[in-house]
Amino acid sequence: MSLDRPASALRNRLLPLLLVFILSLSALAQQKTKIILDTDIGDDIDDAYALGLILSSPELDLIGIGTSWGNTEQRTKLVSRMLHETGRDDIPVVSGIHTGNDNITQYGWAESFKPSKSRQQNVVDFYLELIDRYPGQITLVAIGPLTNVGALIDRDPVAFRKLKQVAIMGGNATLKSYDVYDGLDTANPAPEYNIMKDVPAAKKLFAAGVPIIMAGLESTTMLKLDEVKRARLWRKSSPLTDSITILYHLWGSTWGGLTPTLFDPMAVAVVIDPTLARLEPMHIEIDDKGVTRNIAGKPANAQVLLAPQTERFFDLIIARLLKQNLQRAE
């Protein structure tokens, strides 16, 4: 009797199991949600936290970034430095449609930075290239004014409908202002910033026939990153958390802010975990001033986030930012 027979039999039993394991890992990798991020990073600080959450989330595959609104070239440089600091120079970044020349408040951190790769491409061409490569697979996360999105719809509405979904931070379907207790005349709803800045583009999005997740004011205004939570993140001292901390202090020194509201990360978090809020089907229409309204009796064109799970949201984002170990390649 050969002494090798038991070992051979064991190998024969293990090989199929190993193959199943490898195939399972491959399938898991393919299940990652492909993300295009459209961001106006550099003014408020919440965009930096949103980008940090994407980079820290293994379920997400960030395949491209476009910058939106104002001086988009400066915003691109800011994104490029964040990616460099975290070793993600492989992610392509393209400047979106330029709408102004004002300096971005956090630009000083990236002003002297020289990206190793410079991608000069029209943002609409860039988005169309990615959609053509991954039809039906991409979630477009738009957390700034929707100028690039509107231009994309204008260029090729058929290709736009090949997106899996669009998740936006924008609008206010039920909350009439940023803070119902701030003394504003809430009898007349105030428009949300991202919608108000480019109303025609926002109207095009809600008429485009693509599934929309809308993280509006009713699911974001209460997401205050208080001093205790900030201190937890600062103690991490990783390239990513250090980058966000520097940008936080630049933001605070410019605007006099102390406690940021993490509006934009909710649009990312709900893609990761849709149970972080109740998604309510609504028909959203936008008036010429940028006020978003839920019109009863019409077919839904968006899933609007209501009743956010605030503590669970912070558990998610803080845990992800603390756990990640992103480092730039030396």
C-alpha positions, 0 to 999 in steps of 0.5 A: 500500500502506498503511503502517498495515497492518503495525501493524494486523496486529501489533495483531491478533496481540497482542490475543489474547495480551494477553487470554490474559495478563489471563485468566491473571492473573485465574485466578491471583488466583482460585486464592488459598487463602482463609483464616480464622484462629482464633488465641489471639494474645497469650500465646506469640509464635508466633501473631504469626509465624503471622499475619505469614506469612499476611500475607506470602504472596501465595498466601493470601487472609485473609478473616477472623480470630476470636480464641479462648480467655480474654480474646478482646476483648484478643486482638482489639485486638492483632490489629487493631493488627497489621493497622493497622500493616501497612495491612490494616484491611480484614480483618475481626476478630471476638472469639471466645467469652470464657472468662476475664478475665486480661490478655493478656501482650502486650496493653500494645502495643495497650491504647491503640489505637483500631481505625478499624472495630469489628465486633461480631458473634458469631464463629459467625455470622461464620464461617458467613457466610464459609462461605456466601459461599465454600463449598468454598473456605476453609481454616480455620487454627486455632492456639489452643484449639478453642472457637470451632470446637466451637461452629461444629460444634454450630451447623451441622455441615452448613455446617462440612463446606463448609470445604475443610479445617481446618489446626490446630496441636495434638495429639501423635500420636507424640511423648509430650511437648513435649520427650522429653528434658526428664525427663518420664515419657514412658511416659504421654503429656502432652496438647498445650496447644491440645487440652487446653484444650477437649477436647470441642471437639477431639473434635468436630473430629476427628469432623466429617468435614472434611479435617484437617491436624494440625501436632502436636508431632512437627512443631513442637517443633524449630522454634526461632527462634534468635538468628541468625534473630531478628537477620536479621528485626530488621534488616528494620525494617518495620511488620510485623517491628517489630510482631512484634519488640515483641511478642517482647520483651513475651513474653520479659519476661513468660515469661523466654523467649529462644528462641521455638518457632514451633509455630503458623506450621507450620500455615500453612506447610504450607498454602502448601507441603505438602512441608514435612513428610510427611503421614501419614494417621492415625485420631486419637482424643482421651481425656478428658485431651486426649491424642491417639492414633493408632488403628491399623486405623481409617479416617484422619480426619487428615493428621498432619505428620511429619519436618518440613523444618526448614531449608526451613520457616525459609527460607520464613518468614524470606524471606517476612517479609523480602520483604514491604513492608506499610505502613499507609496514612497 
